[in-house]
């Protein structure tokens, strides 16, 4: 078995570092131009240089998105920007448009180019077209099944890399090419500014009865006929890893560092367990429960399995499921006293039972116990945003470990 790449999103430097430290082999991010996520903070060229240095020091890879569907005015400066990224040491650019591809190649001749999922690539003939032009990887459309991926890989061998999403938000439109946001809100999804109107609650209006709203309902909350579940393939990684996919992609550049730590850690552990002994691999259900401990929608296997794809985008709610709160980030640990210094991220009391986890292995649980402020005075609650406090931990930890707490039903 080849070792596939685990590819994680990075909305800012903190998230990028978290993704790498929690097991990602590569990260993808957006610069201030030409990318598809205006909602994330995105990176200046100086920040990209810092990101490249951090990633390269750990022998990982870094990709920058330039995957908008550009209008004429958007083509200005494409080649020069790509050359800047090449000079900074970025490993690859992710693009979706032939014009962008051509402009990049005119100025940046050495950097790898990956074709984005926005290009809606679903067959080996299209992949051969891009391969012959010099593209080194394609990000397959989310609508491709595992069976089709196997057929594509058989047709192409190792002449080009295949990348596919394995976790995160799905879109009701073909590979994200949606005009609904632009039509309803003036925010163009294909320019990185999607308002996600597919998550809205909709009613039906009959033309002769204006003002009368008829629910298309499946429950008393209404119907969410375009709203998709979240993709999750963690408990099917044996099938995914045998399909010929080189890079396994996690969606979520606007997600939190806690989300990234949880999801990347889970997939890293499952992938490593499979690679250790593919013939005798048994999925540990612990990791499915782990990915459920971040805010998420119900899970689906998307279009990967023919028999299940009709359910891929059927959902009856637009809300997230939230069972746990991220309550603290460990900044330091003294192994002699077993005291950890913690940055608070949510209100915490001494009697709270928490779970603590790092990049590898299972978490451990304990009651918080006595809490001290920075002057070593006993406190009864950590309730100021990002306040620093100390607590004793029952097992060794390291800087960057996360503390979470189950959300009770009445909270």
Secondary structure, DSSP 8 states (H G I E B T S, - for coil): ----EEEEE-SSHHHHHHHHHTT-SEEEEEBSSS-S-TTS--B-HHHHHHHHHHHHHTT-EEEEEE-----GGGGTTHHHHHHHHHHHT--EEEE--HHHHHHHHHH--SSEEEE-GGG---SHHHHHHHHHTT--EEE--TT--HHHHHHHHHHHTTSSEEEEEEEEE--SSGGG---HHHHHHS--GGGT----GGGS-BEE--TTSTT--EE--SSTT-B-TT---EEE-GGGHHHHHTTT-SEEEE--TTS-HHHHHHHHHHHHHHHHHHHH-GGG----THHHHHHTTSSB--EE-TTSSTTTGGGTT--S----B--EEEEEEEEEEETTTTEEEEEESS-EETT-EEEEE-SSS--EEEE---EE-TTS-EESEE-STT-EEEEE-SS---TT-EEEEE--TT-
